[in-house]
Amino acid sequence: MLTLLHIEDDDGDAMQVLRDCKKEFGIDGFSLVRVNSMKNALLKLKENSFDTVLLDLNLGDGRSIENIEAIKEKAADMPIVVLSGHDDTETALLAIRNGAQEYIIKSVNNARQLGLAVLASIERKAYERHLYHLANHDELTGLPNRRAFKDYLKPWLIRASRWQRTETVMFMDVNGFKQMNDTLGHDVGDLLLKQISAILRSGLRASDMLARYAGDEFVVHLDTDAKDPKALSERVAGKINKFFEEPIMIGGHSIKTSVSIGIASFPRDGLDVSSLIHHADLAMYDSKTAGKPFSFYDMENAMSAKTEQREKS
């Protein structure tokens, strides 16, 4: 059954849409909730989930594209079908550019057009979600990728600056992965990375963000809303390293590996996404060079450690 939210302040237009939906979807094929203001619409979107929003652009408490923007702010992933009394190409294109999936003109003989617009909006939004997933997730592990991680971290740092919070990034590298990959083959290497990503995820909380950064490198944003962020980082790093005490079984191979972890914190170690990740990466090199399970960023130690690693490779 389709669930539709209809935002319309004209009773006659609302009744026409209800008749059109009954004609196109059948009496039992849909559920339609009608509200007559943006205020009530946003409350409904907060409380309920809908397949599509049917939106009149001009309401008593909301005008034109502002209505689309208000819905996208409250429910960013919601398909929107604009129902307008204005047959205006410029407005239609502007609505689509600002997030609407469909724009149709109100009419007394509109059932088929409305039905197709609703179904098309749902399909188009599903395809958009699919493309977004492909662009922002690693194909092998299913984890968010580097771009998704950076996009995720930016607003956290903005809020942290405003609220004077500490934000923590961990950079992890799988020890000896290249040798294992060369010795056992890329298929085993891929299976190992998938298993390692599952191990890392199990060592984190649901509120922590794990991403595959590149190759055998992973990054984590710790939700550090705690009195002692450093102690939290140490606990999480220790927990993750403990998971690697036992060998990992892949295709009959017993593989002993571990991860080197570097830790950097906002604002002490970086004020933007790039510098924070870079300094966590340098701390990881310090961890790897010193043979420690994890290291906090220290500029002098980290730089010398990375230089040493480069000389070895």
C-alpha atoms as one frame of an Amber mdcrd trajectory, in Angstrom:
protein
   0.000   0.000   0.000   1.278   3.456  -0.894   1.475   5.996   1.921   1.085
   9.587   0.737   1.310  12.917   2.524  -0.737  15.603   0.765   0.102  19.205
   1.666  -2.756  21.344   0.349  -4.717  24.263   1.828  -7.493  24.255  -0.770
 -10.310  21.835   0.125 -11.490  21.494  -3.470  -8.027  20.590  -4.758  -7.571
  18.151  -1.865 -10.835  16.367  -2.701  -9.811  16.126  -6.369  -6.485  14.501
  -5.452  -8.294  12.032  -3.197 -10.652  11.089  -6.067  -7.708  10.731  -8.457
  -5.859   8.444  -6.046  -8.912   6.230  -5.574  -9.335   5.996  -9.333  -5.682
   5.196 -10.029  -4.661   3.080  -7.006  -7.981   1.654  -5.840  -9.658   2.296
  -2.494  -7.357  -0.158  -0.667  -4.201   0.640  -2.634  -3.135   3.773  -0.800
  -3.254   5.694   2.444  -3.430   9.478   2.135  -2.841  11.933   4.973  -3.774
  15.505   4.177  -2.503  18.585   6.023  -3.186  22.227   5.173   0.040  23.928
   6.282   3.801  23.467   6.202   3.874  23.531   9.998   1.589  20.497  10.204
   3.403  18.820   7.324   6.755  19.032   9.077   5.214  17.589  12.243   3.827
  14.651  10.237   7.197  14.055   8.577   8.848  14.009  11.986   6.392  11.423
  13.322   5.730   9.233  10.267   7.291   7.761   7.147   5.680   8.234   3.715
   6.385   6.893   0.247   5.820  10.286  -1.378   4.858  13.863  -0.533   2.282
  15.605  -2.750   3.037  19.293  -2.366   1.210  22.480  -3.267   3.875  25.148
  -3.660   1.774  28.054  -2.389   0.422  27.721   1.143  -0.585  30.188   3.806
   2.613  29.594   5.779   4.980  28.662   2.972   5.740  29.865  -0.526   7.147
  28.308  -3.680  10.575  26.647  -3.514  10.829  27.377   0.208   8.329  24.573
   0.793  10.544  22.063  -0.995  13.572  23.238   0.972  11.676  22.872   4.259
  10.717  19.288   3.444  14.244  18.376   2.321  15.630  19.787   5.561  13.251
  17.664   7.648  13.250  14.534   5.453  16.137  14.737   2.985  15.394  11.385
   1.350  11.679  11.983   0.764  10.331  11.878  -2.841   8.330  15.023  -3.647
   5.663  15.470  -6.327   4.728  19.107  -6.816   1.061  19.737  -7.677   0.795
  23.263  -9.020  -1.916  25.429 -10.482   0.737  27.352 -12.422   1.765  25.965
 -15.812   5.148  27.650 -15.668   8.267  26.026 -17.116  10.718  28.123 -15.108
   9.026  27.237 -11.807   8.872  23.567 -12.779  12.583  23.415 -13.575  13.440
  25.307 -10.394  11.406  22.826  -8.357  13.229  19.875  -9.922  16.635  21.496
  -9.386  15.796  22.006  -5.724  14.854  18.398  -5.031  11.371  17.634  -6.371
  11.092  14.413  -8.376   8.014  15.437 -10.389   6.070  18.609 -11.266   2.531
  18.283 -12.585  -0.272  20.747 -13.247  -3.479  20.444 -11.248  -6.404  19.255
 -13.337  -9.843  17.709 -12.895  -8.799  14.925 -15.302  -5.467  14.136 -13.711
  -5.758  10.629 -12.230  -3.473   8.814 -14.668  -0.860  11.585 -14.677  -0.903
  11.779 -10.900  -0.569   8.015 -10.539   2.380   7.856 -12.910   4.045  10.827
 -11.182   3.764   9.178  -7.768   5.201   5.857  -8.963   7.906   7.604 -11.004
   8.950   9.727  -8.008   9.405   6.603  -5.899  11.413   4.830  -8.603  13.537
   7.891  -9.307  14.329   8.359  -5.625  15.240   4.685  -5.291  17.642   5.039
  -8.227  19.133   8.183  -6.683  19.719   6.244  -3.465  21.383   3.465  -5.461
  23.707   5.894  -7.252  24.527   7.635  -3.976  25.385   4.300  -2.377  27.679
   3.372  -5.271  29.443   6.723  -5.106  29.896   6.703  -1.340  30.541   3.075
  -0.410  33.395   0.673  -0.950  32.366  -2.122  -3.302  34.376  -4.846  -1.527
  33.537  -4.265   2.141  30.301  -2.304   1.850  31.744   0.328   4.189  31.551
   4.066   3.499  34.482   5.223   1.378  36.962   8.081   1.745  34.648  10.694
   0.247  31.722   9.659   2.431  33.916   9.771   5.530  35.147  13.281   4.787
  31.622  14.516   4.056  30.442  12.916   7.297  33.212  14.440   9.390  32.819
  18.063   8.227  29.595  18.884  10.128  30.922  17.127  13.234  33.884  19.493
  13.332  31.618  22.508  12.821  29.446  21.442  15.758  32.502  20.602  17.850
  33.872  24.107  17.325  30.560  25.618  18.369  30.067  23.373  21.404  33.771
  23.143  22.356  33.774  19.372  21.990  36.652  17.016  21.288  36.340  14.887
  18.147  38.588  11.888  17.601  39.783  10.226  14.381  41.576   6.885  14.210
  43.637   5.855  11.192  44.309   2.104  10.864  46.613   0.110   8.627  46.686
  -3.700   8.348  50.154  -4.947   9.233  51.828  -7.179   6.644  48.886  -7.056
   4.263  50.931  -6.550   1.087  53.052  -9.612   1.809  49.974 -11.728   2.579
  48.248 -10.463  -0.563  51.294 -11.269  -2.716  51.799 -14.689  -1.115  48.217
 -15.963  -0.857  46.674 -14.127  -3.805  44.266 -11.258  -4.270  41.152 -13.373
  -3.716  42.335 -14.323  -0.232  43.426 -10.723   0.302  39.939  -9.469  -0.555
  38.337 -11.988   1.806  40.773 -10.935   4.511  39.872  -7.263   4.108  36.179
  -8.106   4.360  36.828 -10.087   7.534  38.969  -7.323   8.998  36.282  -4.732
   8.281  33.783  -6.915  10.175  36.215  -7.249  13.102  36.749  -3.481  13.236
  33.025  -2.820  13.096  32.430  -5.225  15.995  34.938  -3.293  18.095  33.080
  -0.017  17.670  29.777   1.349  18.880  26.809   1.959  16.599  27.419   5.710
  16.882  31.016   5.421  15.616  31.744   5.827  11.895  34.006   3.278  10.165
  35.148   3.719   6.559  37.611   2.067   4.198  40.026   4.845   3.310  42.174
   3.096   0.694  43.648  -0.364   0.145  44.272  -1.840   3.589  43.649   1.465
   5.393  40.593   2.233   7.497  39.448   5.369   9.308  37.143   5.804  12.278
  35.348   8.753  13.791  34.716   8.067  17.451  31.608   9.565  18.969  33.577
  11.043  21.866  30.793  12.633  23.887  32.573  11.591  27.057  34.327  13.211
  30.020  37.676  11.718  29.007  37.956  11.321  25.191  41.563  10.134  25.429
  40.638   7.306  27.792  37.796   6.338  25.462  40.189   6.230  22.513  42.575
   4.004  24.461  39.769   1.611  25.407  38.510   1.325  21.844  42.007   0.876
  20.388  42.815  -1.740  23.009  39.583  -3.595  22.310  40.244  -3.644  18.568
  43.796  -4.908  18.996  42.589  -7.651  21.314  40.373  -9.005  18.530  43.496
  -9.692  16.457  45.189 -11.894  19.079  43.761 -14.984  17.368  44.525 -15.885
  13.721  41.900 -15.253  11.056  40.843 -18.313   9.047  40.436 -17.587   5.325
  40.010 -20.404   2.790  41.958 -22.906   4.883  44.706 -20.398   5.661  45.439
 -19.374   9.244  46.433 -15.709   8.962  47.986 -13.865  11.879  47.706 -10.139
  11.454  46.989  -6.953  13.384  46.374  -3.278  12.813  48.475  -0.246  13.636
  46.335   2.611  14.931  47.012   6.334  14.919  44.822   8.738  16.889  44.318
  12.480  16.375  41.859  14.813  18.066  40.096  18.044  17.191  40.973  20.797
  17.979  44.390  19.893  19.401  45.748  18.027  16.374  43.864  19.675  13.526
  41.127  22.202  12.823  39.850  20.753   9.557  39.064  17.351   8.103  42.201
  16.975   5.973  44.679  17.918   8.692  42.945  15.740  11.276  43.037  12.658
   9.031  46.609  13.427   7.964  47.805  13.667  11.561  46.020  10.457  12.513
  47.823   8.861   9.550  51.178  10.141  10.837  50.387   8.787  14.293  49.663
   5.421  12.692  53.174   5.389  11.185  54.546   6.100  14.650  52.580   3.134
  15.993  53.828   0.857  13.212  57.481   1.940  13.510  57.556   1.643  17.297
  55.679  -1.673  17.291  52.977  -0.221  19.516  49.293  -1.152  19.199  48.348
   2.527  18.928  49.845   6.019  19.128  48.484   9.486  19.705  49.639  12.175
  17.317  52.904  13.858  18.236  54.343  16.004  15.445  58.027  15.218  16.012
  57.623  11.468  16.554  55.082  11.054  13.769  57.123  12.790  11.078  60.278
  10.830  11.858  58.313   7.575  11.934  56.841   8.183   8.486  60.270   9.015
   7.084  61.633   5.759   8.501  58.763   3.735   7.022  59.319   5.292   3.597
  63.014   4.433   3.704  62.213   0.801   4.548  59.771   0.493   1.682
